[in-house]
Amino acid sequence: MIDEALISLIVVQNLPFAIVEWPEFYTLCQALNSESEGMITTAHSTVTKKLEGCWITHKDAVRRDLQSAISNIHILLNI
């Protein structure tokens, strides 16, 4: 659940994958839940792997949404 929420935050808000390496991000997580220590990834490369896993899981839903779109769609990837 934490990984899904983190990936959603990064993708929806167009945040850099390196957010997981920011000390301020961990301070915020600790302020929200003191038991979150050690539960959130600390490497941006891990975010990439988790994002790929989420993509595989949600690929069909995204495909259906894109195919049913009425207007043109422009996709930008931050690679």
Backbone as a chain_set.jsonl record, in Angstrom:
{"seq": "MIDEALISLIVVQNLPFAIVEWPEFYTLCQALNSESEGMITTAHSTVTKKLEGCWITHKDAVRRDLQSAISNIHILLNI", "coords": {"N": [[0.819, -1.186, 0.0], [1.959, 1.23, 0.76], [3.977, 1.525, -1.18], [2.416, 1.715, -3.516], [1.031, 4.121, -3.028], [3.191, 5.884, -2.925], [4.259, 5.679, -5.534], [2.042, 6.617, -6.954], [1.912, 9.278, -5.984], [4.361, 10.306, -6.973], [4.027, 9.984, -9.774], [1.548, 11.267, -10.428], [1.941, 13.881, -9.482], [4.145, 14.576, -10.897], [6.761, 14.335, -9.851], [10.298, 14.127, -9.178], [12.048, 10.995, -9.324], [14.003, 10.862, -7.446], [12.998, 11.898, -5.12], [12.737, 10.144, -3.046], [15.177, 10.112, -1.922], [15.501, 12.409, -0.559], [16.116, 14.03, 2.482], [14.185, 15.612, 3.676], [11.798, 14.557, 2.782], [11.686, 12.148, 4.157], [11.561, 13.14, 6.732], [9.028, 14.288, 6.687], [7.479, 11.959, 6.257], [8.044, 10.569, 8.637], [6.94, 12.342, 10.448], [4.267, 12.066, 9.847], [3.83, 9.353, 10.301], [5.32, 7.62, 12.677], [6.168, 5.012, 12.566], [6.967, 4.501, 10.013], [9.59, 4.341, 9.319], [12.141, 2.741, 7.542], [10.355, 1.467, 5.885], [9.933, 2.711, 3.521], [11.322, 3.056, 0.357], [14.74, 3.946, -0.301], [16.194, 4.505, -2.527], [16.391, 5.881, -5.739], [16.528, 4.258, -7.959], [15.155, 1.989, -7.218], [12.591, 2.962, -7.197], [12.095, 3.148, -9.908], [11.951, 0.416, -10.61], [9.707, -0.339, -9.098], [7.802, 1.265, -10.285], [7.726, 0.17, -12.859], [6.631, -2.319, -12.221], [4.093, -1.509, -11.31], [3.145, -0.445, -13.679], [2.891, -2.704, -15.316], [0.835, -3.959, -13.95], [-1.263, -2.097, -14.218], [-1.501, -1.617, -16.908], [-3.472, -2.515, -18.822], [-5.781, -1.126, -18.036], [-4.97, 1.501, -18.497], [-4.589, 1.362, -21.261], [-7.244, 0.94, -22.144], [-8.397, 3.369, -21.308], [-6.962, 5.216, -22.89], [-7.707, 4.399, -25.476], [-10.391, 4.989, -25.476], [-10.491, 7.72, -25.427], [-11.626, 10.919, -26.432], [-10.375, 13.131, -27.562], [-7.142, 14.17, -28.937], [-4.17, 12.811, -27.482], [-1.347, 13.695, -25.642], [1.704, 12.519, -24.625], [4.207, 12.758, -22.192], [7.324, 11.747, -21.126], [9.408, 11.5, -18.313], [12.435, 10.694, -18.38]], "CA": [[0.0, 0.0, 0.0], [2.861, 2.386, 0.803], [4.613, 1.646, -2.493], [1.4, 2.187, -4.473], [0.787, 5.536, -2.732], [4.403, 6.619, -3.309], [4.294, 5.734, -6.999], [0.956, 7.512, -7.366], [2.342, 10.644, -5.682], [5.422, 10.692, -7.908], [3.517, 10.055, -11.15], [0.479, 12.271, -10.573], [2.465, 15.226, -9.242], [5.317, 14.755, -11.749], [7.92, 14.535, -8.983], [11.464, 13.316, -9.563], [12.187, 9.727, -8.607], [14.964, 11.087, -6.364], [12.317, 12.377, -3.921], [12.946, 9.165, -1.981], [16.506, 10.342, -1.371], [15.484, 13.695, 0.138], [15.902, 13.925, 3.931], [12.934, 16.294, 4.024], [10.707, 13.63, 2.504], [11.63, 11.207, 5.272], [11.089, 13.886, 7.897], [7.573, 14.369, 6.535], [6.921, 10.615, 6.482], [8.168, 10.279, 10.065], [5.97, 13.191, 11.153], [2.938, 11.511, 9.608], [3.748, 8.021, 10.906], [6.642, 7.32, 13.23], [6.517, 3.627, 12.254], [7.272, 4.372, 8.584], [11.037, 4.192, 9.124], [12.536, 1.472, 6.954], [9.304, 0.911, 5.03], [9.92, 3.457, 2.27], [12.579, 2.881, -0.353], [15.665, 5.073, -0.203], [16.963, 4.599, -3.777], [15.543, 6.21, -6.885], [16.514, 3.122, -8.894], [14.092, 1.102, -6.756], [11.329, 3.571, -7.638], [11.944, 2.746, -11.301], [11.49, -0.973, -10.626], [8.338, -0.376, -8.576], [6.961, 1.88, -11.319], [7.556, -0.838, -13.912], [5.683, -3.302, -11.696], [2.754, -0.901, -11.332], [2.749, -0.305, -15.084], [2.428, -4.017, -15.767], [-0.443, -4.196, -13.291], [-2.307, -1.16, -14.655], [-1.364, -1.375, -18.347], [-4.727, -2.711, -19.552], [-6.683, -0.018, -17.706], [-4.461, 2.678, -19.215], [-4.872, 1.138, -22.684], [-8.677, 1.186, -22.362], [-8.641, 4.807, -21.175], [-6.415, 5.897, -24.058], [-8.492, 4.051, -26.657], [-11.722, 5.593, -25.405], [-10.365, 9.179, -25.383], [-12.298, 11.625, -27.523], [-9.432, 14.062, -28.181], [-5.744, 13.736, -29.047], [-3.462, 12.684, -26.214], [0.094, 13.932, -25.749], [2.36, 11.874, -23.487], [5.567, 13.195, -21.926], [7.987, 10.882, -20.165], [10.581, 12.042, -17.667], [13.33, 9.539, -18.301]], "C": [[0.871, 1.263, 0.0], [3.513, 2.607, -0.553], [3.644, 2.199, -3.53], [1.134, 3.679, -4.273], [1.983, 6.386, -3.154], [4.487, 6.759, -4.82], [3.218, 6.679, -7.522], [1.337, 8.973, -7.132], [3.366, 11.127, -6.699], [4.879, 10.892, -9.321], [2.508, 11.192, -11.315], [1.013, 13.691, -10.412], [3.74, 15.526, -10.031], [6.566, 15.08, -10.926], [9.094, 13.697, -9.475], [11.536, 12.045, -8.729], [13.099, 9.891, -7.395], [14.309, 11.654, -5.105], [12.568, 11.43, -2.747], [14.331, 9.299, -1.349], [16.591, 11.651, -0.598], [15.26, 13.493, 1.635], [14.58, 14.559, 4.371], [11.719, 15.394, 3.79], [10.557, 12.641, 3.653], [11.189, 11.874, 6.559], [9.569, 14.001, 7.856], [6.923, 13.02, 6.817], [6.956, 10.251, 7.959], [7.177, 11.105, 10.879], [4.559, 12.634, 11.005], [2.748, 10.156, 10.278], [5.139, 7.62, 11.375], [7.086, 5.892, 12.94], [6.9, 3.426, 10.783], [8.759, 4.186, 8.313], [11.365, 2.784, 8.614], [11.508, 0.863, 6.018], [9.261, 1.581, 3.658], [11.297, 3.345, 1.634], [13.441, 4.135, -0.256], [16.491, 5.262, -1.474], [16.031, 4.879, -4.95], [15.494, 5.081, -7.903], [15.437, 2.104, -8.496], [12.732, 1.636, -7.175], [11.058, 3.166, -9.084], [11.401, 1.325, -11.397], [10.047, -1.084, -10.137], [7.358, 0.227, -9.59], [6.71, 0.905, -12.46], [6.558, -1.91, -13.475], [4.261, -2.774, -11.707], [2.243, -0.772, -12.761], [2.21, -1.626, -15.615], [1.036, -4.306, -15.209], [-1.571, -3.348, -13.889], [-2.329, -0.913, -16.162], [-2.689, -1.494, -19.099], [-5.726, -1.591, -19.273], [-6.258, 1.253, -18.436], [-4.774, 2.547, -20.704], [-6.342, 1.428, -22.987], [-8.995, 2.681, -22.282], [-8.143, 5.572, -22.402], [-7.248, 5.626, -25.313], [-9.863, 4.704, -26.646], [-11.684, 7.125, -25.355], [-10.978, 9.807, -26.627], [-11.315, 12.536, -28.273], [-8.04, 13.44, -28.295], [-5.117, 13.707, -27.659], [-1.972, 12.873, -26.476], [0.727, 13.376, -24.477], [3.797, 12.345, -23.407], [6.157, 12.291, -20.858], [9.216, 11.573, -19.622], [11.549, 10.885, -17.436], [14.729, 10.006, -17.945]], "O": [[0.557, 2.241, -0.677], [3.597, 3.739, -1.028], [4.014, 3.056, -4.332], [1.022, 4.421, -5.249], [1.809, 7.485, -3.681], [4.758, 7.846, -5.329], [3.471, 7.46, -8.44], [1.105, 9.816, -7.999], [3.249, 12.233, -7.226], [5.232, 11.862, -9.99], [2.615, 11.987, -12.248], [0.588, 14.6, -11.125], [4.346, 16.585, -9.867], [7.327, 15.986, -11.266], [8.896, 12.667, -10.12], [11.131, 12.029, -7.566], [12.982, 9.143, -6.424], [15.0, 11.872, -4.11], [12.608, 11.859, -1.594], [14.613, 8.654, -0.339], [17.64, 11.972, -0.039], [14.291, 12.837, 2.018], [13.942, 14.097, 5.316], [10.732, 15.47, 4.523], [9.442, 12.331, 4.073], [10.52, 11.255, 7.387], [8.903, 13.831, 8.877], [5.926, 12.948, 7.536], [5.995, 9.684, 8.478], [6.637, 10.629, 11.878], [3.751, 12.72, 11.93], [1.662, 9.836, 10.761], [6.02, 7.32, 10.569], [8.273, 5.588, 13.057], [7.131, 2.294, 10.356], [9.145, 3.899, 7.18], [10.927, 1.782, 9.178], [11.777, -0.173, 5.411], [8.623, 1.071, 2.738], [12.315, 3.521, 2.303], [12.927, 5.247, -0.143], [17.396, 6.096, -1.499], [15.017, 4.204, -5.132], [14.513, 4.958, -8.637], [14.873, 1.433, -9.36], [11.822, 0.863, -7.475], [9.918, 2.875, -9.444], [10.489, 1.061, -12.181], [9.256, -1.839, -10.702], [6.23, -0.245, -9.732], [5.594, 0.827, -12.972], [5.734, -2.357, -14.274], [3.329, -3.492, -12.067], [1.056, -0.966, -13.025], [1.181, -1.653, -16.29], [0.171, -4.83, -15.91], [-2.695, -3.824, -14.048], [-3.102, -0.081, -16.638], [-2.992, -0.645, -19.936], [-6.438, -1.156, -20.178], [-7.104, 1.996, -18.936], [-5.182, 3.521, -21.338], [-6.65, 2.09, -23.978], [-9.769, 3.199, -23.087], [-8.823, 6.471, -22.896], [-7.467, 6.529, -26.12], [-10.438, 4.948, -27.707], [-12.732, 7.763, -25.251], [-10.856, 9.279, -27.732], [-11.421, 12.689, -29.49], [-7.797, 12.334, -27.813], [-5.488, 14.483, -26.779], [-1.41, 12.292, -27.405], [0.318, 13.734, -23.372], [4.522, 12.343, -24.401], [5.554, 12.093, -19.803], [9.985, 12.167, -20.378], [11.482, 10.193, -16.421], [15.641, 9.189, -17.828]]}, "num_chains": 1, "name": "protein.A"}
